[in-house]
Amino acid sequence: MTETTENPIRDAITEAIGEHEVILFMKGTPEQPMCGFSARTAAALEALGKPYAAVDVLPDPRIRQELSAISNWPTIPQLFVKGELVGGCDIVTEMYETGELAETLGVEPPASAPDHAPAAAEPGAPPLSIDNNLVDRG
């Protein structure tokens, strides 16, 4: 039985980390990442073919706040393997390129896996667009 607190979001995050061998907390989803760092991290996992769970931290800012309190890591994405924080985009990318990520995940890199970490989950994906609704008062 897991220890619960008076913080249901923190409890849900802790439970998710414990229940999934590999879990990625990211901005957006693997199918529709909402930042380049999350896209690159998801792409590295996809290239290795290891199944993983993903949690979108954007719908509720408390998810990101509680996750950072648990992991003591301020940025997103955050990859956990077997309940332990592996790191964010830079660390995952470096580990991918050295082969350490495949080792940590317990997989052999497929022959089709690129030597360098993929740039995004979907090559050629259009950049996100942001509507500028600011009024120039100058």
WOPEUR-V173916 format. One record per pair of residues at least 6 apart in sequence whose ideal C-beta (glycine too) atoms are under 6 Angstrom apart, sorted by sequence separation. I is the first residue (numbers start at 1). J is the second residue. If there is no record, write none. Layout:
i = [I,I]
j = [J,J]
This chain:
i = [5,17,28,33,57,68,95,4,27,45,57,71,79,102,27,33,28,27,77,26,30,77,75,79,71,57,97,97,96,81,30,93,29,29,22,24,26,28,22,23,24,25,27,25,20,41,38,37,25,41,44,27,40,26,41,37,44,9,13,24,25,13,48,24,50,10,9,23,50,22,48,21,48,49,17,18,17,47,47,44,43,43,43,42,39,39,33]
j = [11,23,34,39,63,74,101,11,34,52,64,78,86,109,35,42,38,38,88,38,42,89,88,92,85,76,116,117,117,104,54,117,54,56,50,52,54,56,52,53,54,55,58,57,53,77,77,77,67,89,92,76,89,77,92,89,96,62,66,77,78,67,102,79,105,66,66,80,107,81,107,82,109,110,80,83,83,113,118,117,118,120,121,121,120,121,121]
